[in-house]
Every structure is written in C-alpha cells, then in structure tokens.
Amino acid sequence: MNHQFAKNVLSLSIILAGMASNQIFAAEDIPEENIVKLNTIVVTAEEQVKQSLGASTITAEDLEQTPVVNDISEIIRRMPGVNLTGNSATGQRGNNRQIDIRGMGPENTLILIDGKPVTSRNSVRYGWRGERDTRGDSNWVPAEAIESIEVLRGPAAARYGNGAMGGVVNIITKKVTNETHGSIETYTNQPENSKEGSSYRVGFNLSGPILKDVLSYRLYGNYNKSEGDAADLNPVNESGTRAAGKEGVRNKDINARLAWQVTDHQTLLLDVGSSRQGNDYAGDTQNSNSDFTTNSDLLSLIGTETNTMYRTSFALTHEGDWDWGKTKLLASYDQTRNKRLTEGTTGRVEGTINSTTDRPTSILDTLRFNAEANIPFEVQFPQNLTIGVEWVEDDFTDTANTTGSTSSASLAEVLTTGDRTKMDSRIASAYLEDNIKVTDSTDVVLALRFDDHSKSGSNWSPSLNITHSLNDYFTLKGGIARAYKAPNMYQNAEGYLLSTSGNGCPIGLTQCVLQGDADLKPETSVNKEIGIQFQKDIVSASLAWFRNDYKNKITAGDTVVSQTTIGTTTYNVLDWVNIPEALVQGVEGSIGLDWGDISWTNNFTWMKDSINKKTGNRLSIVPNYTINSIFNYKVTDKADVNFVYTQYGRQKPREYAETSLENRTGITTTSIKSYSLVGINFGYKFNQNFSGRLGVSNLFDEQKLRDTTVNQTYNEPGRAYYASLKYSF
C-alpha cells in the first residue's frame, strides 16, 4: 500500500468518523424542542436514487409476458436510454451486441447479480480499437430465475464505482421461501427463415425450508441451446465474400443458496454457482469479417464450439438488523476460465482463429470484500447515513494472447521483462451517502466515494441527487455525479503487445506496435440529469435531459513514444493514451397508462450527441432515437395478450478515417436506415399449475442482414415463432 493511498484512506476515515461523532454529539446536545421532527420514513440513499428519472425496473411479470430468446439484454434494450451495440464504433464483432446505456458503450455498463459485480468479459482479449469477442455478462442468470432487473443510468449509477459511468444493470434473483415452491419451464423459438438459428431451453426453480423458520434453500438450473446462423445467410458483397451471421450459444447453469436465520436480527446467506457458456461458431473474425468464406479451416468450424467460458462463484453474506441500523458484510470469490481456439494478435489477422486444435485457457480470479452500515437518525432533519468500504482484487493469467506471433514475441524480449502472462489489479474503496429529508417535499442525497487503483492511483467521486415535489402531481428530479472507470488489465500490461505492418497503423505510420501502459489515468465523466415526473390517477410520465462530459477516455495512441529495431525492421512503439474529451448528450421520456386490466407503457430516447472530440467520430453506433411501446391486456383471469413495438432511428457510422488503410481506401459512411420491430403474444393459464404462451416476434419480418459494404454491421433476425410451457407448484 503506497503512502498516498494510506493518507487518502486516513483522511476519509477521519471525515467519516468526524461526521458520525458530530451526529452523535449533536443528537445528545441539541434540546428536544429544537429538533425538527418530520413524520416521514426516510429510505436509504441507495433506494432514494433508485427513484430518480434515470432508473427503471423490469419485473418477473414483464419477463414472463415478453419472454427473451436467450439473453436478458433483449428486454433491457427496451428501457429508456438503452441500446445494444458492439464494443466499439468500428462495426467489428458487430453481432456481439451488448448493453449500451446512454451511448457510453458496453465497457461502461456495470452488470450486477444480487448487487455483486460480474466481470467475466474482462477475461476476453481487448483489441486495438476496443473490440472484445464476447457476449458480455448479461447471460449468467436464466430469465426464469430472475425476480426483477434494476436499470440505473447517469448520476443514479455513480455510487457503484468502477465501470458504472454509463449505468448499472442489477439482476435480482428469486428469493428463498419458507414454504416449498418450484417451477419447471420449457421454451422454444423457431425463425421463419431456416438459415437463422433456432433456440430451445428448459429451466427449473426450487425453494423451501430445511428447518422451518431457521434454514432454507433455493436452487435453480438452466439448459439453453441456440443455434448459430447458416454460413450463407448474409449477402455476397462486391469482393465475392460475405459477412458472418449471429453466433449461437449453449448455456448450462446451476446455482444454490442457503439462508440461515441465525437470530431474529441476523441472516447468513451462502451462494454457490457454476455456469458454462459455449458458442456455436458462425464464421466471425475481427478485421476481415468475411475471411471464413475463403478459409477452409474456418469453414470447417462453422457450427462447432470454438470458445467456452466457465464461471464459478462463491459468496457469503451476513445481514444484520440492529436497534441502531442495518449492516451487510460480503465476501465473494469468482473464477472465470476462458477456453478458446487461439487467435492472431497482429495486423489483418488480429482476432482471426489461427489454430483449429490449440485451446489455451485464460483464468481470471476476482476476490471481493464489502462492508456496509446503514444508520438512520434525526438531527435537524430525518437522515439515513450509509458508510461502506470495499476491496476488489483481480488476478489474471493469459498465455493465449501474451505470447504473440514471431514478430511480437521478439519485440517482447526487447520491450518487456518478467512473466508477461500475469496481470493483476487491486481497487480499495470507501464511500458514504446521506439521504436527508429536508422537507416533506424535498429529499437530498449527498454521496462521496474514494477509490484507489493499484496502477492508476486514486479517484474521488462526489454526487448530488435532489427530488422535490412541486405539488401533488409534479415532481422535479435532478442530479450530478462524477463517475470513473479504471484501465482494464490489458491496457495496463506492458507485456500485452499488438503489432501491425502498416494498414492498421495510425495515419502516416508503418510498422507499429501497441504496448500497454501502467501509468494510465482512469477514465472519468461528469454525469448530469434534470427532469420532471408527473403522476395522477392512471397516468405516469417523465421527461429528462442528460449530459455526460467524458474525460480521459482510453484509446490506442497515434503518437510514437519510442522506436526499436529488430534485424532490419524498425518498429514505432505506441501506447494506450487518455484523450482529453468526449461528449454524450440526449433526452429521455416516458408515459404510461394503467387501467388495471389494461396497461400501456411507452418511452423514447433521443441521442443528441455522441462524439469523440479528438477524432470527431461517434463513441458507439446507436440510433439517433428509439421509441418503445408495450401494450398489455388481461382479457380474463386466465388469458392475456401483449403487443410490443420498437422504432429505431437512423444509425450514423464513423465519418473519419483512423488508420492508414482507412485513409487510403476510405470508409463507408452510409447510415443504417430507420426500422421498426413489432411483436405479439398470448398467454393462458390452464389451471393453478399449468400456463403457456405463444407469440410472434418481428411480425412484419423487418429482417436486417449484415453487410459491411453498406455499414449494416449486425444481423436483426426476421420473423420467428415462439412458445413456452410452465408448471408451478
């Protein structure tokens, strides 16, 4: 632990202790008649910010009425401010679309399971322009095991620290029950176009007491098989080749929880889980998305499993409910084993499978400790203070992507020392939040978080959220917060090298090698949000403006920091750098009508700006607007019908060349035209135990086929028919 870190921790500890002691002494010293008493229950600061305009909740009923084919990202994308994008604006790995909140990119969306971050995607190699061959971390919990999903955006998400600059998705699993309950469900999705991959899954949930009122359990499991698209689904382009379709995925999940009611005020939870995700290869590469059509080795892999991710998790949680407040202690350990066929790391072959037999395994170990206390009190105003500390340690071993080809292996001997297969990081954090009930109509949440990263140093993240009721119907809400993201381990690792002979170099350079930099600063953003909410009778509506001023974004540098000569070749050494500024700005709105048996919810997002101020290019390829509409009608006690409509606006690509190849040949600047998707489904309860659902997605068959020559960087599946059957007891 360095001296500066120790000083910062000591400073924050003194502040925390001082605030706590001041509140205690103030509570003792202030005369009773001088203390303002408001007969209002003050919720925690965390719960208060979840009521912000940048917060949405998806319920288990929503998941049942609008089922997902495989990944819950399919329903999360219907929330305001949310889209699915690739990991960069290049369009590479375009079909690996992940959750992108407010245009900040998937790497700035933090995925939680029951409040615990999941970062398995960090075990996947990080490309020159930010690409990862990953599905993300939204598919580790089957939809049938989910109680609700919280989606937090902007200032509401800043409290979660590293990686939450865009927002947070918290997947909350079903609770342990004190009576025996369970269910088993099957689901199938069959596309009308036989060249698109079909899906089938079966899952179960079981919960009940072992020793009533003392010891209970919960168990869920899932098997899912989604086929990849056929190799000839997408059109042949001008060069006589075609881009790859969507990969399939094969999921196997099992998770168990034991809940011990130690006393009336203490609960101990033990969670153990194991998951396996394997792909069904569809031919995708990175720089040359159509290589598989002319590469016999790649063609032979179509339909096989080329990469497999294994995730094992353990967590022990103690929850206490005391006279003076509540506490929560957490210790967790996650291991991700990323086993895949080796890929190239140089030039045009970066990301291309270069062996059909060699399957090395990268291992990411994450250890996490968290302690939190929630203390309600009343001094001048009713308040609820949260104090917490956290320690996160990542140890990563990657033999697949740190050995390199012949050239980068030789470069490593010159540019690095030691074992370059090992990477690590540590983040130590402390935070406090105070929810203050200023008046019956005004709530203020003040927060401060301190994080110290083992390589990029310390970071302070303050935030302020305000809720003010203007009258019985209108509420004004706003917030401002500083959020951050530490460099990933590849960006920090001096032994991780990417090289190119020329085409992939920045404009004007040849023979380049990109090297990790241990001295990178963390990315930061100042997230602002203000808006108004209306609630009366059957109507609820909101309108919010948001702006993220993004600083120190980490990208591959274009300035030579050194040169090294091997044989007769001189290499220009570049490193990852922090660019000064980027901007994301837009408007979100929603309106909902609820007549009881009939409900109609609508939301829209308008992305005004998403720009890297250094290059002038977009940060991610998202629609300039999105409209979502869901209509639910409970026809009888047994039957319901649901209509889903989504309109995606024009999607503008990058406009300016960033590499020598792009500068020489130009880039395609054609926008993806606006399109809409419509779906309908019917649900029926046959009796108390059996229920079923039939539906059609993309009713009007607005199929989008990937074609890199016109900037259609991903596949949007056409019309498909689905059905599910569920037995509950």
C-alpha positions in Angstrom: 0.0 0.0 0.0 1.6 3.3 -1.1 1.9 6.3 1.2 -0.6 8.5 -0.8 -3.2 5.8 -0.6 -2.7 5.5 3.1 -3.1 9.3 3.5 -6.3 9.3 1.5 -7.8 6.4 3.4 -6.8 8.1 6.7 -8.3 11.4 5.5 -11.6 9.8 4.5 -11.7 7.8 7.7 -11.3 11.0 9.7 -14.1 12.6 7.7 -16.4 9.6 8.3 -15.6 9.4 12.0 -16.0 13.1 12.4 -19.4 13.1 10.7 -20.6 10.2 12.8 -19.3 11.7 16.0 -20.8 15.1 15.2 -24.2 13.4 14.6 -23.9 11.5 17.9 -22.9 14.5 19.9 -25.4 16.7 18.1 -28.2 14.2 18.9 -27.2 14.3 22.5 -26.6 18.1 22.9 -29.5 19.6 20.9 -32.5 20.3 23.1 -35.5 18.2 22.2 -37.6 21.2 21.4 -35.1 22.4 18.8 -35.0 19.2 16.8 -37.3 19.3 13.8 -39.4 16.1 13.6 -40.9 15.1 10.3 -43.3 12.2 10.4 -41.8 10.6 7.3 -40.0 7.4 6.9 -36.6 8.0 5.3 -35.5 5.3 3.0 -31.8 4.6 2.4 -29.8 6.8 0.0 -29.5 3.8 -2.4 -33.2 3.3 -2.5 -33.8 7.0 -3.0 -31.5 7.3 -6.0 -33.3 4.3 -7.5 -36.4 6.6 -7.7 -34.5 9.0 -10.0 -35.6 9.6 -13.5 -32.6 7.6 -14.6 -33.9 4.4 -13.1 -36.2 1.6 -14.5 -37.3 -1.7 -13.2 -38.2 -4.9 -15.1 -40.3 -7.3 -13.1 -40.7 -11.1 -13.2 -44.1 -10.5 -14.8 -42.5 -8.4 -17.5 -40.1 -11.2 -18.3 -43.0 -13.7 -18.4 -45.2 -11.5 -20.6 -42.4 -10.5 -23.1 -40.0 -13.5 -22.9 -36.5 -13.4 -24.2 -35.0 -15.8 -26.6 -31.8 -16.3 -24.7 -30.2 -13.2 -23.2 -32.0 -10.7 -20.9 -30.3 -7.9 -22.9 -33.2 -8.4 -25.3 -35.7 -6.9 -22.8 -33.3 -4.5 -21.2 -32.8 -2.8 -24.6 -36.5 -1.6 -24.3 -35.7 0.6 -21.3 -35.2 4.4 -22.0 -31.6 5.3 -22.7 -30.6 1.7 -23.5 -29.4 0.1 -26.8 -27.4 -2.9 -27.9 -24.1 -2.1 -29.6 -20.8 -3.7 -30.4 -17.8 -3.0 -28.1 -16.5 -0.2 -30.5 -17.8 2.1 -33.2 -15.8 0.1 -35.9 -18.6 -2.4 -36.5 -16.1 -5.2 -35.9 -17.7 -8.1 -33.9 -20.9 -6.3 -34.8 -23.2 -9.3 -33.9 -21.7 -9.4 -30.4 -24.0 -6.6 -29.2 -24.1 -5.8 -25.6 -26.0 -3.4 -23.3 -25.0 0.2 -24.0 -26.5 2.8 -21.6 -26.8 6.4 -22.8 -24.3 5.8 -25.6 -21.3 5.3 -23.2 -20.5 1.8 -24.6 -20.8 -1.7 -23.1 -17.5 -1.4 -21.2 -19.1 1.4 -19.2 -22.2 -0.7 -18.2 -21.7 -2.5 -14.9 -23.5 -5.8 -14.6 -24.5 -6.9 -11.1 -26.1 -10.2 -9.8 -27.8 -9.5 -6.5 -25.7 -6.4 -6.1 -22.3 -8.2 -6.8 -20.4 -7.1 -9.9 -19.8 -9.7 -12.7 -16.7 -9.1 -14.8 -16.1 -12.3 -16.7 -15.9 -10.4 -20.0 -12.6 -8.9 -18.7 -11.0 -12.3 -19.4 -11.6 -11.8 -23.2 -8.8 -10.2 -25.2 -9.1 -6.5 -25.8 -8.5 -5.4 -29.4 -6.6 -2.4 -30.8 -9.8 -0.3 -31.0 -11.6 -1.8 -28.0 -13.2 -4.9 -29.6 -13.8 -8.0 -27.5 -15.1 -11.3 -28.8 -17.7 -11.6 -26.0 -21.4 -11.7 -25.4 -20.9 -9.7 -22.2 -22.1 -10.6 -18.7 -25.9 -10.3 -19.0 -26.5 -14.0 -19.7 -25.3 -15.7 -16.5 -28.7 -15.9 -14.9 -31.6 -17.6 -16.8 -34.7 -15.4 -17.2 -36.9 -17.8 -15.2 -34.7 -17.3 -12.1 -35.0 -13.5 -12.0 -37.2 -11.6 -9.6 -36.5 -8.2 -11.1 -33.9 -6.2 -13.0 -32.9 -2.7 -12.0 -31.5 -0.4 -14.7 -29.8 2.7 -13.4 -28.5 5.5 -15.6 -26.4 8.6 -15.1 -26.0 10.1 -11.6 -28.0 7.3 -10.1 -25.3 4.8 -11.1 -22.2 6.7 -9.9 -22.3 5.2 -6.4 -21.3 1.8 -7.7 -17.8 2.9 -8.6 -15.5 1.4 -11.3 -17.2 0.7 -14.6 -20.6 2.4 -14.0 -20.1 5.6 -16.0 -22.9 4.7 -18.4 -25.1 2.8 -15.9 -25.8 -0.3 -13.9 -27.9 -3.4 -14.6 -28.6 -5.2 -11.3 -30.1 -8.7 -11.8 -32.0 -9.7 -8.7 -32.7 -13.4 -8.4 -35.7 -15.0 -6.8 -35.8 -15.1 -3.0 -35.6 -18.1 -0.7 -39.1 -19.1 0.5 -40.2 -20.6 3.8 -42.6 -23.0 2.1 -41.8 -25.4 -0.7 -42.3 -23.8 -4.1 -40.9 -24.6 -7.5 -41.4 -24.5 -11.3 -40.1 -26.0 -14.5 -40.4 -24.2 -17.8 -39.6 -25.0 -21.4 -39.2 -22.5 -24.3 -38.6 -22.7 -28.0 -38.0 -20.1 -30.7 -38.3 -21.0 -34.3 -37.3 -18.5 -37.0 -39.3 -18.4 -40.2 -36.1 -18.3 -42.2 -34.5 -21.7 -41.7 -31.0 -20.1 -42.1 -31.4 -18.2 -38.9 -30.6 -20.1 -35.7 -33.4 -21.6 -33.6 -33.4 -21.8 -29.8 -34.6 -24.2 -27.1 -34.3 -24.1 -23.3 -35.5 -25.7 -20.2 -35.1 -24.5 -16.6 -36.2 -25.1 -13.1 -36.5 -23.3 -9.7 -37.0 -24.9 -6.3 -37.1 -23.3 -2.9 -38.2 -24.2 0.6 -37.3 -24.9 4.2 -34.8 -27.4 5.5 -35.6 -26.4 9.1 -38.7 -24.2 9.1 -38.0 -20.5 10.1 -34.3 -21.3 10.5 -32.7 -22.8 7.5 -34.0 -22.6 3.9 -32.7 -23.2 0.4 -33.1 -22.1 -3.2 -31.9 -24.0 -6.3 -32.2 -23.1 -10.0 -30.8 -24.6 -13.1 -31.0 -24.0 -16.9 -30.0 -25.5 -20.2 -30.2 -23.5 -23.3 -29.1 -24.2 -26.9 -29.3 -21.5 -29.5 -28.0 -22.4 -33.0 -25.8 -20.1 -35.0 -26.9 -18.7 -38.3 -26.1 -20.5 -41.5 -22.8 -19.6 -43.3 -24.7 -18.4 -46.4 -27.3 -16.2 -44.6 -25.8 -12.8 -45.4 -25.5 -11.4 -48.9 -22.3 -11.7 -51.0 -20.6 -8.4 -51.2 -18.6 -6.7 -54.0 -15.5 -8.7 -53.2 -17.3 -12.0 -53.6 -17.4 -12.8 -49.9 -20.0 -12.4 -47.2 -20.0 -11.3 -43.5 -20.8 -13.8 -40.8 -24.2 -14.1 -39.1 -25.0 -14.4 -35.4 -23.3 -17.0 -33.3 -25.3 -19.4 -31.3 -24.7 -20.0 -27.6 -25.0 -23.0 -25.3 -25.7 -22.3 -21.7 -25.6 -24.6 -18.7 -26.3 -23.0 -15.3 -26.7 -24.3 -11.7 -27.0 -22.1 -8.6 -27.7 -22.9 -5.0 -28.4 -20.6 -2.0 -28.6 -21.5 1.7 -30.3 -19.0 4.1 -29.7 -19.3 7.8 -31.8 -17.2 10.1 -29.2 -17.1 12.9 -31.3 -14.9 15.1 -34.4 -12.7 14.7 -32.0 -10.0 13.6 -29.2 -11.8 11.7 -29.2 -13.7 8.5 -26.4 -15.6 6.8 -26.5 -16.4 3.1 -24.3 -18.8 1.2 -24.4 -18.7 -2.6 -22.6 -21.2 -4.9 -22.9 -21.2 -8.6 -21.5 -22.8 -11.7 -22.2 -21.8 -15.3 -20.9 -22.8 -18.7 -21.3 -20.7 -21.9 -20.1 -22.1 -25.2 -20.6 -20.6 -28.7 -21.9 -22.1 -31.9 -19.4 -20.6 -34.4 -20.9 -18.7 -37.3 -17.6 -17.6 -39.0 -16.9 -14.2 -37.5 -13.4 -12.7 -37.4 -12.3 -9.2 -36.5 -10.6 -7.1 -39.1 -11.8 -9.2 -42.1 -15.4 -10.2 -41.3 -15.6 -12.4 -44.5 -12.4 -14.4 -44.2 -14.3 -17.6 -43.4 -15.7 -17.8 -46.9 -12.3 -18.3 -48.4 -10.6 -20.1 -45.5 -11.3 -23.8 -45.5 -10.2 -24.2 -41.8 -12.7 -21.5 -40.7 -15.4 -23.0 -42.8 -14.9 -26.4 -41.2 -15.5 -24.8 -37.8 -19.0 -23.4 -38.7 -21.5 -24.9 -36.2 -18.8 -26.0 -33.7 -17.8 -24.6 -30.3 -14.7 -22.5 -30.7 -14.8 -20.8 -27.3 -16.1 -21.8 -23.9 -16.5 -19.7 -20.8 -16.7 -21.3 -17.3 -17.8 -19.2 -14.4 -17.7 -20.4 -10.8 -18.8 -18.2 -7.9 -19.0 -18.3 -4.1 -20.4 -15.7 -1.8 -21.0 -15.4 1.9 -23.2 -12.6 3.1 -24.2 -11.6 6.6 -27.1 -9.2 7.1 -27.8 -7.6 10.4 -30.8 -5.6 11.6 -30.0 -3.8 14.8 -31.6 -1.2 17.0 -29.4 1.5 15.6 -29.5 0.4 11.9 -28.6 -2.3 9.4 -25.3 -3.9 8.3 -24.2 -6.0 5.4 -20.9 -7.9 5.2 -19.9 -9.7 1.9 -17.0 -11.9 0.9 -17.1 -13.4 -2.6 -14.8 -15.2 -5.0 -15.4 -15.6 -8.7 -13.3 -17.5 -11.2 -13.7 -17.3 -15.0 -12.0 -19.8 -17.2 -11.9 -18.6 -20.8 -11.0 -21.5 -23.1 -10.8 -20.8 -26.8 -9.0 -21.6 -30.0 -6.1 -19.2 -30.4 -6.4 -16.0 -32.3 -4.0 -13.8 -34.1 -2.8 -10.6 -32.5 -1.0 -8.9 -35.4 -2.3 -6.7 -38.3 -5.1 -8.1 -40.5 -5.2 -11.4 -38.7 -5.9 -9.9 -35.3 -8.9 -11.8 -33.9 -8.8 -14.5 -36.6 -8.7 -18.1 -35.4 -5.2 -19.4 -36.3 -5.4 -22.9 -34.9 -8.2 -25.5 -35.0 -6.7 -27.6 -32.2 -4.9 -25.4 -29.7 -7.3 -24.3 -26.9 -5.4 -22.5 -24.1 -7.3 -21.3 -21.1 -7.1 -17.8 -19.6 -8.0 -17.6 -15.9 -9.4 -14.6 -14.1 -9.8 -14.7 -10.3 -11.7 -12.0 -8.5 -11.8 -11.6 -4.7 -14.2 -9.1 -3.2 -14.8 -7.9 0.3 -17.5 -5.3 1.2 -18.8 -4.0 4.5 -21.7 -1.5 4.8 -23.6 0.1 7.6 -26.9 1.9 7.2 -27.7 4.3 10.1 -31.0 6.3 10.4 -31.0 9.3 12.7 -32.6 12.7 13.1 -30.6 15.9 13.6 -32.5 19.0 12.3 -33.8 16.7 9.6 -34.5 13.0 9.3 -31.5 11.3 7.7 -30.2 8.0 6.7 -26.4 7.6 6.5 -24.6 4.8 4.7 -20.9 4.1 5.3 -19.1 1.4 3.4 -15.7 0.0 2.4 -14.7 -2.4 -0.4 -11.7 -4.3 -1.6 -11.5 -5.9 -5.0 -8.5 -7.9 -6.3 -8.2 -9.3 -9.8 -5.5 -11.8 -10.8 -5.4 -12.8 -14.5 -3.3 -15.3 -16.3 -3.4 -15.2 -20.1 -1.0 -17.4 -22.0 -3.0 -17.2 -25.2 -2.7 -13.5 -26.1 0.6 -12.5 -24.4 3.0 -14.9 -26.3 2.3 -13.3 -29.7 3.4 -14.2 -33.2 7.1 -14.3 -34.2 7.4 -10.5 -34.5 5.7 -9.6 -31.3 7.4 -12.4 -29.4 10.7 -10.9 -30.5 9.5 -7.4 -29.6 8.5 -8.6 -26.1 12.1 -9.6 -25.4 13.2 -6.0 -26.1 10.2 -4.1 -24.6 9.3 -6.2 -21.5 10.8 -8.2 -18.7 9.4 -10.9 -16.4 6.4 -13.1 -16.9 4.1 -11.2 -19.2 1.3 -13.8 -19.0 0.4 -12.5 -15.5 -1.8 -9.4 -15.0 -3.4 -8.0 -11.8 -5.2 -5.1 -10.3 -6.5 -4.0 -6.9 -9.1 -1.4 -6.1 -9.7 -0.3 -2.5 -12.7 1.9 -1.9 -14.6 3.8 0.8 -17.9 5.6 0.4 -20.6 7.4 2.3 -24.1 8.5 1.4 -26.6 10.6 3.3 -30.2 10.8 2.4 -31.6 14.0 4.0 -35.4 14.6 4.3 -35.1 18.4 4.1 -38.9 19.0 4.0 -41.9 16.8 3.4 -41.5 17.6 -0.3 -37.7 17.6 -0.7 -35.1 14.8 -0.5 -31.4 15.4 -0.9 -28.9 12.6 -1.4 -25.2 13.5 -0.9 -22.5 11.0 -1.6 -18.8 10.7 -1.8 -16.7 7.7 -3.0 -13.0 7.2 -2.8 -11.3 4.6 -5.0 -7.6 3.7 -5.1 -6.4 1.6 -8.1 -3.1 -0.2 -7.8 -1.8 1.3 -11.0 -3.8 4.4 -12.0 -3.9 5.8 -8.5 -6.8 7.4 -6.5 -10.1 8.9 -7.6 -12.7 10.9 -5.7 -16.3 10.6 -7.0 -18.8 13.1 -5.4 -22.5 13.1 -6.3 -25.7 15.0 -5.5 -29.3 13.9 -6.2 -32.3 16.0 -5.4 -36.1 15.2 -5.5 -38.6 18.0 -5.0 -42.4 17.6 -5.1 -43.8 20.7 -6.8 -47.4 19.7 -5.9 -49.5 16.5 -5.7 -48.8 15.6 -9.3 -45.4 17.0 -10.4 -42.0 16.2 -9.1 -38.7 17.8 -10.1 -35.7 15.5 -10.1 -32.1 16.1 -10.9 -28.5 15.0 -10.1 -24.9 15.5 -10.9 -22.1 13.0 -10.2 -18.5 12.3 -11.1 -18.1 8.6 -12.2 -15.0 6.7 -13.3 -13.6 3.6 -14.9 -10.1 2.2 -14.2 -7.9 1.0 -17.1 -8.5 -2.7 -17.9 -5.7 -5.1 -17.3 -4.7 -5.4 -21.0 -4.4 -1.6 -21.2 -2.1 -1.6 -18.2 0.0 -4.6 -19.1 3.3 -3.7 -20.7 3.6 -7.3 -21.9 0.4 -7.2 -23.9 1.5 -6.2 -27.4 -0.4 -5.7 -30.7 1.6 -5.2 -33.9 0.8 -4.3 -37.5 3.0 -3.8 -40.6 1.1 -0.8 -41.8 -2.6 -0.9 -42.6 -3.6 -0.9 -39.0 -1.2 1.9 -38.0 -2.3 5.4 -37.4 -2.2 7.6 -40.5 1.3 8.3 -41.7 3.0 5.4 -39.8 4.2 1.9 -40.7 5.5 -1.0 -38.6 3.6 -0.2 -35.4 3.4 -2.0 -32.1 0.8 -1.0 -29.4 2.0 -1.6 -25.8 0.2 -1.5 -22.5 0.9 1.5 -20.2 0.9 1.0 -16.4 0.6 4.8 -15.9 -2.7 5.4 -17.5 -5.2 7.7 -15.7 -8.7 6.4 -15.0 -11.5 7.4 -17.4 -13.9 9.9 -15.8 -17.2 11.6 -16.6 -19.4 14.2 -15.1 -22.9 12.9 -15.4 -25.8 15.4 -15.2 -29.5 14.9 -15.3 -32.6 17.0 -14.8 -36.2 16.4 -15.5 -39.8 16.3 -14.3 -42.2 13.5 -13.4 -46.0 13.5 -13.4 -48.2 11.1 -11.6 -52.0 11.3 -11.4 -54.6 8.5 -11.4 -53.9 6.2 -14.3 -51.2 8.4 -15.9 -47.4 8.4 -15.1 -45.0 10.4 -17.3 -41.4 11.8 -17.2 -39.1 13.8 -19.2 -35.3 14.2 -18.6 -32.3 15.7 -20.2 -28.9 14.1 -19.6 -25.3 15.1 -20.4 -22.1 13.1 -19.8 -18.8 15.1 -20.2 -16.4 12.3 -20.8 -12.7 12.9 -20.0 -9.5 10.8 -20.2 -11.2 8.1 -22.4 -8.6 5.4 -23.0 -7.8 4.7 -26.7 -4.9 3.4 -28.7 -2.4 6.3 -29.2 -1.3 7.7 -32.5 2.0 9.3 -31.3 5.3 7.4 -31.4 6.7 7.1 -27.9 9.9 5.2 -28.9 11.4 3.1 -31.6 13.1 -0.3 -31.5 15.0 -2.2 -34.2 14.9 -5.9 -34.7 17.1 -7.2 -37.5 16.4 -4.7 -40.4 13.0 -3.6 -39.2 12.4 -0.6 -37.1 9.2 -0.6 -35.1 7.3 2.5 -33.9 6.1 1.9 -30.4 2.7 3.4 -29.4 0.9 3.1 -26.1 -2.6 3.4 -24.8 -3.4 7.0 -24.0 -6.0 9.2 -22.4 -7.8 11.5 -24.9 -8.9 14.9 -23.5 -12.7 15.0 -24.1 -15.8 13.3 -25.4 -19.5 14.2 -25.1 -22.7 12.3 -24.8 -26.0 14.1 -24.5 -29.7 13.4 -25.0 -33.3 13.4 -23.8 -35.3 10.5 -22.4 -39.1 10.4 -21.8 -41.8 8.0 -20.8 -45.6 7.9 -20.5 -47.6 5.1 -19.0 -51.4 4.4 -18.7 -52.8 1.8 -16.3 -56.4 0.9 -16.3 -55.9 -2.2 -14.2 -56.6 -5.0 -16.7 -55.1 -2.8 -19.5 -51.8 -1.1 -19.3 -49.8 0.8 -22.0 -46.2 1.9 -21.4 -44.1 4.0 -23.8 -40.7 5.5 -23.7 -38.3 7.3 -26.1 -34.7 8.3 -26.2 -33.1 11.0 -28.4 -29.3 10.9 -28.6 -28.3 14.4 -29.5 -24.5 13.9 -29.2 -22.1 11.0 -29.0 -18.7 12.2 -30.1 -15.0 11.7 -29.6 -13.8 15.3 -29.7 -10.3 14.2 -30.8 -11.3 12.2 -33.9 -14.8 13.6 -34.5 -16.1 10.1 -34.6 -19.0 8.6 -32.7 -18.3 6.8 -29.5 -20.7 4.0 -30.4 -23.1 3.2 -33.2 -26.6 3.8 -31.6 -29.8 5.1 -33.2 -30.4 8.8 -33.1 -33.7 8.0 -31.5 -35.5 5.0 -30.1 -39.2 4.5 -29.3 -40.6 1.6 -27.3 -44.2 0.8 -26.7 -45.7 -2.2 -24.8 -49.5 -2.8 -24.6 -50.8 -5.4 -22.1 -54.4 -6.6 -21.9 -55.6 -9.1 -19.3 -58.6 -10.5 -21.2 -59.8 -12.8 -18.4 -58.3 -14.2 -15.2 -56.7 -16.8 -17.3 -55.8 -15.1 -20.6 -53.7 -12.1 -21.6 -52.4 -10.6 -24.8 -49.3 -8.4 -25.3 -48.2 -6.1 -28.1 -44.6 -4.8 -28.4 -43.4 -2.1 -30.8 -40.0 -0.6 -31.2 -38.8 2.0 -33.6 -35.1 2.6 -34.2 -34.0 5.8 -35.8 -31.1 6.3 -38.3 -27.8 4.9 -37.1 -24.8 7.0 -38.2 -21.4 5.3 -38.6 -18.0 6.8 -38.1 -17.1 9.6 -40.5 -13.4 10.0 -40.3 -10.5 7.6 -41.1 -8.4 6.5 -38.2 -5.9 4.1 -39.8 -3.6 4.1 -42.8 -5.9 1.6 -44.6 -9.0 3.6 -44.0 -7.2 6.8 -45.1 -6.1 5.1 -48.3 -9.3 3.3 -49.2 -11.9 5.4 -47.4 -14.6 4.2 -45.1 -18.3 3.6 -45.7 -20.3 6.4 -44.3 -23.8 5.1 -45.3 -26.2 5.3 -42.3 -28.4 2.4 -41.3 -31.9 3.5 -42.1 -34.7 3.7 -39.5 -36.7 0.5 -39.0 -39.3 -0.9 -36.6 -40.0 -4.2 -34.9 -43.4 -5.5 -33.9 -44.3 -8.5 -31.8 -47.4 -10.1 -30.3 -48.0 -12.9 -27.8 -50.8 -14.7 -26.0 -50.7 -16.2 -22.5 -53.1 -18.7 -20.9 -53.3 -20.3 -17.5 -54.8 -23.8 -18.0 -55.2 -24.3 -14.2 -53.5 -23.3 -11.0 -50.3 -25.1 -12.0 -50.0 -25.0 -15.8 -49.6 -22.0 -18.0 -48.4 -21.4 -21.6 -47.6 -18.7 -24.1 -47.5 -18.4 -27.9 -46.0 -15.5 -29.8 -44.6 -14.0 -32.9 -41.6 -11.7 -32.9 -40.8 -9.2 -35.7 -44.3 -9.7 -37.0 -43.7 -7.9 -40.3 -40.4 -9.6 -41.0 -38.1 -6.5 -40.9 -35.0 -8.7 -41.2 -31.7 -6.9 -41.4 -28.8 -8.8 -43.0 -25.2 -7.9 -42.1 -23.4 -6.2 -45.0 -20.2 -4.3 -44.2 -20.2 -2.6 -47.6 -23.3 -0.5 -46.5 -22.5 -0.3 -42.8 -25.1 -2.8 -41.7 -22.8 -4.1 -39.0 -25.1 -6.6 -37.4 -28.0 -9.0 -38.1 -31.5 -8.2 -36.9 -33.4 -11.6 -37.0 -36.6 -11.8 -39.1 -40.0 -13.2 -38.1 -39.9 -16.0 -35.6 -42.5 -18.0 -33.7 -42.1 -19.0 -30.0 -43.9 -21.0 -27.4 -43.4 -21.7 -23.7 -45.0 -24.1 -21.1 -44.6 -23.7 -17.4 -45.6 -25.9 -14.4 -45.6 -24.3 -11.0 -46.3 -25.6 -7.5 
